[in-house]
Amino acid sequence: MIEVKNVEKSFGDKKVLQDVSFKMEAGKTNLIIGTSGSGKTVLMKCMIGLFQPDAGQILYEGQDIIQMEEKEKKEVRQQIGMLFQGSALFDSKTVQDNVMFPLDMFTTQRYREKIRRVQEVLDRVNLKDSNKKFPSEISGGMKKRVALARALVLNPKYLFCDEPNSGLDPQTSMVIDQLISELTKEYNITTVINTHDMNTVMESGDHIVYMHQGKKQWEGSNKDIIFSKDELLNNFIFASEFLRDAKAKRMEETEK
Ligand SMILES: Nc1ncnc2c1ncn2[C@@H]1O[C@H](COP(=O)(O)OP(=O)(O)OP(=O)(O)O)[C@@H](O)[C@H]1O
């Protein structure tokens, strides 16, 4: 579990995060949503220890990452898998070598062990017969699977995903979302996703934190969102008539 407690962050005079608090549990797909500039990326960077908040705590299983010595911080970071926007694969490495990279960096495993683990995660993300291919030879959806396999190869307790659907078509996005949700439950990972994708929100959001102008405006599940009376949240999520109609339909179905 990750707990964010009363976190504040400013850049110069600009308050970017103000008194932000929430808990994100293991086995749940936790989303951070909000308009551009609402502080989602800064919040994520504070959570993984890349930014130092001005005040507050970021607790990993009760231990504050802000107060940790560099060595302890490193240990926590090794338990974090990252899925970056645009996949961030090494173009000059094959699929197999991309996934093996964290094992080369952080373990002393023999090649045979490493290859076994690489194959295991590639199988788990349903990526077959692509081990020897280069990123330029595979589709965007396949690249995401490779990036996901790489994020999982060290068996992380925490998974951070920045816009995992950017650049993907709606169908491929859904498949990636489902895969992330399944893996989160299967391995009991605390998954944190920064997303603009409303389909992800409605289909995968076990727990959603909605940020507005640096503050936590609302928090709840994708089921709660349907019935929320929060005006800012409603305007943000159900921005079009089409989406408002879909909401009304979903409310009707849920009430039946
Ligand atoms: N390193 C920085 N120095 C100064 N200001 C920053 C820095 N990083 C972010 N900001 C400011 O903090 C605010 C929040 O930015 P942030 O990137 O967290 O927004 P966001 O919600 O992730 O937006 P988007 O959805 O567009 O990615 C913005 O006003 C941004 O200009």
The ligand as an SDF file (V2000), in Angstrom:
LIG
                    3D

 31 33  0  0  0  0  0  0  0  0999 V2000
    9.9930   21.2190  -12.9700 N   0  0  0  0  0  0  0  0  0  0  0  0
    9.0410   22.1410  -12.9370 C   0  0  0  0  0  0  0  0  0  0  0  0
    9.3230   23.4500  -12.6950 N   0  0  0  0  0  0  0  0  0  0  0  0
    8.3740   24.3830  -12.6500 C   0  0  0  0  0  0  0  0  0  0  0  0
    7.0480   24.1360  -12.8100 N   0  0  0  0  0  0  0  0  0  0  0  0
    6.7060   22.8670  -13.0520 C   0  0  0  0  0  0  0  0  0  0  0  0
    7.6580   21.8020  -13.1280 C   0  0  0  0  0  0  0  0  0  0  0  0
    7.0030   20.6390  -13.3840 N   0  0  0  0  0  0  0  0  0  0  0  0
    5.6940   20.9720  -13.4660 C   0  0  0  0  0  0  0  0  0  0  0  0
    5.5040   22.2780  -13.2660 N   0  0  0  0  0  0  0  0  0  0  0  0
    4.2150   22.9810  -13.2500 C   0  0  0  0  0  0  0  0  0  0  0  0
    3.3490   22.2870  -12.3980 O   0  0  0  0  0  0  0  0  0  0  0  0
    2.0090   22.3010  -12.8830 C   0  0  0  0  0  0  0  0  0  0  0  0
    1.4670   20.8760  -12.9370 C   0  0  0  0  0  0  0  0  0  0  0  0
    2.1650   20.1740  -13.9510 O   0  0  0  0  0  0  0  0  0  0  0  0
    1.9700   18.6130  -14.2410 P   0  0  0  0  0  0  0  0  0  0  0  0
    2.9560   18.2530  -15.2880 O   0  0  0  0  0  0  0  0  0  0  0  0
    1.9980   17.8580  -12.9740 O   0  0  0  0  0  0  0  0  0  0  0  0
    0.4940   18.5880  -14.8530 O   0  0  0  0  0  0  0  0  0  0  0  0
   -0.3100   17.3360  -15.4050 P   0  0  0  0  0  0  0  0  0  0  0  0
   -1.5920   17.2910  -14.6450 O   0  0  0  0  0  0  0  0  0  0  0  0
    0.5440   16.1120  -15.3650 O   0  0  0  0  0  0  0  0  0  0  0  0
   -0.5690   17.7760  -16.9130 O   0  0  0  0  0  0  0  0  0  0  0  0
   -0.6570   16.8820  -18.2430 P   0  0  0  0  0  0  0  0  0  0  0  0
   -1.9360   16.1220  -18.1500 O   0  0  0  0  0  0  0  0  0  0  0  0
   -0.6890   17.9000  -19.3310 O   0  0  0  0  0  0  0  0  0  0  0  0
    0.5580   16.0050  -18.3020 O   0  0  0  0  0  0  0  0  0  0  0  0
    2.0670   23.0030  -14.2340 C   0  0  0  0  0  0  0  0  0  0  0  0
    1.6480   24.3380  -14.0710 O   0  0  0  0  0  0  0  0  0  0  0  0
    3.5180   22.9270  -14.6190 C   0  0  0  0  0  0  0  0  0  0  0  0
    3.8880   24.0310  -15.4160 O   0  0  0  0  0  0  0  0  0  0  0  0
  1  2  1  0
  2  3  1  0
  2  7  2  0
  3  4  2  0
  4  5  1  0
  5  6  2  0
  6  7  1  0
  6 10  1  0
  7  8  1  0
  8  9  2  0
  9 10  1  0
 10 11  1  0
 11 12  1  0
 11 30  1  0
 12 13  1  0
 13 14  1  0
 13 28  1  0
 14 15  1  0
 15 16  1  0
 16 17  2  0
 16 18  1  0
 16 19  1  0
 19 20  1  0
 20 21  2  0
 20 22  1  0
 20 23  1  0
 23 24  1  0
 24 25  2  0
 24 26  1  0
 24 27  1  0
 28 29  1  0
 28 30  1  0
 30 31  1  0
M  END
$$$$
